[in-house]
Amino acid sequence: MSRNVWLISFLLVLLPTNMIVCIAEKPSVARDIARIIGATSSHEGYMEGNGFQVTWTFGHLCTLKEPHDYTAMWKTWSLTSLPMIPERFGIKLIDDQGIRKQFSIIEGLMQKAERIVNCGDAGQEGELIQRWVMQKAQAKCPVSRLWISSMTDEAIREGFQNLKDQSDYQPLYLAGLSRAIGDWLLGMNCTRLYTLKYGQNRQVLSIGRVQTPTLALIVNRQKEIDNFKPEPYWVLATVYRDTTFTATQGKFTSKEEGEKAFSTIEGKPFTVTKVEKKEGKEQPPQLYDLTSLQVDCNRKFGYSAEMTLNLIQALYERKYTTYPRVDTQYLSDDIYPKCPQTLNGLYQTKFGGVAPYAEFIKPIGGKPLKKTKRVFDTSKVTDHHAIIPTGVIPQNLSDAERNVFDLVARRFIGVFLPDCKFSTTTVLGEVKGEENKVEFKVTGKEILDPGWRVVRGKTPDSEKPESTESSENSEKSDEERTLPTFVKGESGEHTPTLTEKMTTPPPYYNEASLLRAMETAGKFVEDETLRAAMKENGIGRPSSRAGIIETLFKRHYIKRERKRLVATPTGIELIDLIHEELLKSCELTGIWEKKLRDIEHKTYDPAQFIAELKQQVTDIVNDVMRDPTNRRITLLTDAEVKKVKSNKHKKQ
């Protein structure tokens, strides 16, 4: 029992003879915790030993009461019963035999406990799950909070040595509770409202605080594409010494202008007027938060946001990576001393007998690691830091798990490697006509020292603008173009071209670009600093966005066409019907998210948040009820959706 000397000492100080009940969010997590703290005796629904009883939930055991739980008149869907606003919200057990059985065990343990340790996931949702269970079980004893960012043995031991009082996390709970109540008020009322008013009584017309603005993003983009009118333009270029130079005056909007410029330079010599070389540096990409990881996994492997979340969650639970549901790309300063140990674990990692990271880590091993504010900044970390490996050597990973782990590992190693050094060469040239001249330009980039780029391999650059993406076009090659050596004043023959092109519409959303749009409230912000600032006003939370996208599929509001996300007629008509900006505005929904964070940080009153929502819901109901039109929404059943797909394939 030597490994538990620290724990026994802790118990003697805290509770000399009494039983402590620990409650985790999953059986697998409970087993890990039980092993570390010495609760090795198995019982039905819990583990026991060394002064502890360790039990678990299965995620949510409790939920907010449904409308009919408050009053019988709310059981029947009726416009006259809206808005439904309970005087006081309550919780109930989810109606499931397994949940009832496990809750009965938890309740019995908590009723006899002298202290409870909340071992739920260290986040808003995890706090809410366990608080509701404790409330439902009417637990009266003091409660401590285990707060850890990884499931390694060391992290669990450290967490138990540094247990916090539950009151420290009251604002986190209030934010989670406010979110749940807000979603109930809007979801329950608006879903019934729109279903009864516009849904033909055939299918529930789901409205949600996060899903509806997300759908609006897709619908609005699709309309922009559908209404786009391509316009021709002409580009003047010329090939000199097998290098294509482009006219600096940009595109021509009329063919006549382009032909006039072409005739000016045809048959005249091309002269190099300037050769400029500049050396520059490129910093490593920042560490992963959940959204940037989901974006990269979608681009590189085609994984959905939900699949990536499930994979990184599995890696976390197997102790290979840190807590995944995060929205920061920074580490706190106290992580820095632990990084050599993490790198050592990666150095020893082997897949199929090959050590993929050893060659990258070897040059920095045994030396002080680089430390920058782009990586280590405690002020940018709240509950959890960026997603990084734990240093535990991964075993028996599936191909998909290995792919995700590989991205996280390479990104982590990269931040300690030198900047990439490159040289940018800009060559200007001109062709003089009889009356005027036309100037041309070409730029090339040469990598002088790859630095951190050695770890990139074929990993996508997650900072490429989504606005340039198209599911039909492959991403631009990452290979850099090196130009021939040009000398100022040299001159010679060239081959001019005038190419007609057409303006193109914006691309359809794919999951990667939609996640970025949700993160930045619909604004394409590629600058890392600006994007970080916009995160406060994003749609939903990092952990919820994958589920929201999946919900839109299940409701038949959107569908996949290859990588494209395309709105169905139902989805388009639904957004057209909703004229309350409250329900479909990214920016306004983002403001709500900020208020919830402010509740978490004790700078906003949750009671005020709920009061405002109640008024907003009342206003929405009254507004829709006054609609004199007889509009209806096209609804597709599962069978009809399959039929449409089948007919489409036959035509192809």
KETORDO-896851 format. One record per residue (C-alpha): residue in one letter; x, y, z. Coordinates in steps of 0.2 Angstrom, whole numbers, plus 5000, padded with zeros to 4 digits. Example, Ala and Ser with C-alpha at 12.3 -4.5 7.8 and 13.67 -1.06 7.14 Angstrom:
<sites>
A506249785039;S506849955036;
</sites>
This chain:
<sites>
M500050005000;S501550124999;R500850204984;N499350264995;V500350335009;W500050515003;L498150475002;I498050395019;S498850555026;F497650655017;L496150555024;L496850565042;V496850755041;L495250775032;L494050635039;P494950525050;T493650375050;N492250425038;M491750365021;I491950475006;V490950444990;C491750494974;I490550504959;A491250504941;E490450534924;K490750354917;P491150184923;S492850184914;V493350344923;A492750284940;R493750124938;D495350224935;I495050334950;A494550184961;R496250104956;I497250254961;I496450284977;G496350104983;A494450064981;T494749894974;S493249794980;S491949784967;H490049794971;E488549824960;G488650004954;Y490150054964;M491950014970;E492450014988;G494050024998;N495350125008;G493950245015;F493150274998;Q491650224988;V491750264970;T490250264959;W489750334942;T488350404931;F488150374912;G488250554907;H486550634911;L485550544924;C484350694926;T483550814915;L482450974917;K480650924919;E479550914904;P478051034901;H476750914907;D477750884923;Y477251064928;T475451064923;A474250934914;M473651074902;W475451084895;K475350894890;T474350934874;W475151034861;S474151194859;L474451374853;T473351434867;S474551364880;L476051464874;P477151534881;M477551394894;I478551474907;P478651374924;E478751484940;R480151374946;F481151244936;G481351074942;I482350914938;K481850734936;L482750564932;I482750514914;D481550374911;D482650224909;Q482750064919;G484650064919;I484750244925;R483450214939;K484450064945;Q486050164945;F485350314953;S484550214967;I486350144971;I487050324971;E485650394982;G485950254995;L487850294995;M487650484996;Q486350475010;K487650395021;A489150485015;E490150605026;R490850695011;I490650684992;V491950714979;N491250774962;C492350684949;G491350734934;D492150804918;A493050964923;G491851084913;Q490151164913;E489151014907;G490150894919;E489751014934;L487851014929;I487750824927;Q488450794945;R487550934954;W485850874947;V486250694953;M486750764971;Q485150874971;K484050734966;A484850614979;Q484650754992;A486450744998;K486750845014;C488550815017;P490050935011;V490650914993;S492350934986;R492850944968;L494150844958;W494750964944;I495950874932;S496450904914;S497050724910;M496650554916;T498450494919;D498850424936;E499950574941;A498550694937;I497250594947;R498450584962;E498850774961;G496950814959;F496550724975;Q497950804984;N497250974978;L495350944980;K494351114979;D492751154989;Q491251144978;S490751324981;D492251374971;Y491351304956;Q489551374960;P489751504945;L490151364933;Y488551274939;L487451424937;A488151454920;G487751274915;L486051284923;S485651454915;R486051374898;A484951224901;I483451334906;G483751454892;D483751304879;W482151234887;L481251404886;L481751434868;G481651254862;M480051194870;N479051354866;C479751384849;T479651204843;R477851194848;L477451364841;Y478251334824;T477651154823;L475851204826;K475851364816;Y476851304800;G477151114802;Q475651034794;N475450934810;R476450794801;Q478150814809;V478950914824;L479751074818;S481351084829;I481951254834;G483451284844;R484551424851;V486051354843;Q485451244829;T484351374821;P485751514818;T486851374812;L485551314799;A485351504794;L487251514790;I487051364778;V485451424770;N486051604768;R487651544760;Q486651434748;K485551574743;E487051674740;I487751544728;D486051514720;N485851704716;F487551724710;K487751794693;P489451754685;E490351894677;P491751884664;Y493451964667;W495151954658;V496851924665;L498451974655;A499951874658;T501551834649;V502851694650;Y504651744651;R506051614654;D504751484658;T504051594671;T502251664671;F502151844675;T500451934679;A500052104674;T500052214690;Q498552324685;G497452174689;K495952104679;F495052184665;T493252204666;S493052214647;K493852114633;E494152274623;E495252344637;G496252174638;E496452164620;K497152344619;A498452304633;F498852144624;S499152234608;T500252354617;I501552214622;E501452094608;G503052084599;K503952194611;P505352134622;F505052094641;T506352184653;V506652144671;T506552304681;K506752254699;V507352094708;E506952094727;K507351964740;K506751964758;E507051844771;G505651804783;K505151684797;E503651584800;Q503051534817;P502451364821;P500551344822;Q499751364839;L499251214849;Y497551134845;D495851184853;L494451064849;T493751164835;S495451184826;L495750994828;Q494050954821;V494351074806;D496050984802;C495250814804;N493850854792;R495050924779;K496350794780;F495350634784;G493550684780;Y493050654798;S491450734804;A491550844819;E490650724829;M491850584824;T493350684829;L492550734846;N492250544849;L494050494844;I494950634855;Q493750594869;A494250414868;L496150464868;Y495850564883;E494950424893;R496450314888;K497650444896;Y498550484879;T497950664877;T497250794889;Y495450854891;P494750884874;R493251004876;V494251164876;D494251324867;T495951394871;Q497651364861;Y498751404876;L499551314890;S499751384908;D501551424913;D501551274926;I501451154911;Y503151204905;P504251104917;K503250944912;C503450964894;P505150874893;Q504350724901;T502950724888;L504150744874;N505150594881;G503550494880;L503250544862;Y505150504858;Q504850324864;T503150304855;K503150174841;F501850124828;G502149964819;G503949964826;V504350134819;A504650284831;P503850424820;Y504350574832;A506050524837;E506950614823;F506050774827;I506350774846;K508150714845;P508850894841;I507950974855;G508150834868;G509250874883;K509151064880;P508051204888;L506451204878;K505851364869;K504551454878;T503451584870;K501851684874;R501051604859;V501151434868;F501251474887;D500151614893;T499251574910;S498051734907;K497351644891;V496951484901;T495351464911;D494751294916;H495851194904;H497351214893;A497551164874;I497450984869;I499150904870;P499850724873;T500150674891;G501750574887;V500950404890;I501450294876;P499950244866;Q499550064863;N498349974852;L497650134843;S496350114828;D496950194812;A495750334816;E496350364833;R498150354827;N497750494814;V497050604828;F498450574840;D499750604826;L499050774823;V499050824841;A500850754844;R501550844829;R500751004833;F501450994851;I503250954845;G503151094832;V502951234845;F504651194852;L505551184836;P506351344827;D505451454816;C505351414798;K506551524788;F506151574770;S506651694757;T505351784746;T505851844729;T504851974720;V505252004701;L504552154692;G504552174673;E503852284660;V503452284642;K503552464634;G502352504620;E502352654608;E501352754620;N501352674637;K501952524646;V501252374655;E502052314671;F502152134677;K502552034693;V502951864699;T503351804717;G504251644723;K504651574740;E506151474745;I506251374761;L507951414768;D507751314784;P506151214787;G506251234806;W504551174813;R503951124796;V504850954797;V503450894808;R502050944797;G502250814784;K500650814774;T499650894788;P498451024782;D498751204786;S497251244797;E497451424795;K497051424776;P495551534773;E493951444771;S493351574759;T494551494746;E493951314749;S492951214737;S492451034738;E492751014720;N494451094720;S495951014729;E496851114741;K498251214734;S499951124735;D500951164750;E502551154739;E503451314738;R503951394721;T505751434718;L506051554704;P507551554691;T508851684694;F508351844686;V509452004684;K508852184684;G508952244666;E508952084657;S507752074642;G507151954630;E505651874621;H504051824630;T502351754626;P500851854631;T499151784635;L497451854638;T496351734647;E494451754649;K493851694667;M492251704676;T491951764694;T491451624705;P490151614719;P490751574737;P490951394741;Y489651284750;Y490051254768;N490951094773;E491051044791;A492751124793;S492251294786;L490551284796;L491451244812;R492551404809;A490951504805;M490151444821;E491751484831;T491851664825;A489951704824;G489951684805;K491451794802;F492951724792;V494351784803;E495951704799;D497151804810;E497451694826;T497351844838;L495751914831;R494951734830;A495351714848;A494451874852;M492951824842;K492751654851;E491851744865;N490451774853;G490351614844;I488851504842;G488751364855;R490251284864;P491651184856;S490951024864;S489151054857;R489551104839;A489750934833;G488050874840;I487151024833;I487750984815;E487250804818;T485550864824;L485250964808;F485550804798;K484350704809;R482950834806;H483250834787;Y483651014787;I485350984779;K486150844769;R487850794763;E488350804744;R490150744744;K490950864757;R489650994754;L488351034767;V486751074758;A485151144765;T483551044761;P481851124755;T481251104773;G482851194780;I482751334768;E480851364771;L481051354789;I482351494789;D481251594777;L479851584789;I480751644804;H480851834804;E481351854822;E483151884821;L483351824839;L483151644833;K484351644818;S485651784821;C487351724824;E487951884832;L486451884844;T486751704849;G488551744851;I488051884864;W487051754874;E488551644874;K489651784881;K488351814894;L488451634900;R490351654901;D490051814911;I488951714923;E490351584924;H491551734928;K490351814941;T490151974931;Y488351944925;D486751894935;P485951724930;A484251784936;Q484351934924;F484851814910;I483351704913;A482151854915;E482751924898;L482451754890;K480751744897;Q480251914890;Q481051864873;V480151704872;T478451794876;D478851924862;I479251784849;V477651694853;N476551844852;D477451894835;V477151724827;M475351714833;R474951884824;D475551814807;P473951814796;T474751714782;N474351534779;R476151474776;R476651294777;I478351204777;T478751064765;L479150914776;L480150764771;T479950594779;D481450474780;A480650374766;E480450524756;V482250574759;K482850404753;K481650414738;V482450584733;K484150514735;S483750354725;N483050454710;K484550574710;H485750424709;K484650354694;K484850514685;Q486650514687;
</sites>
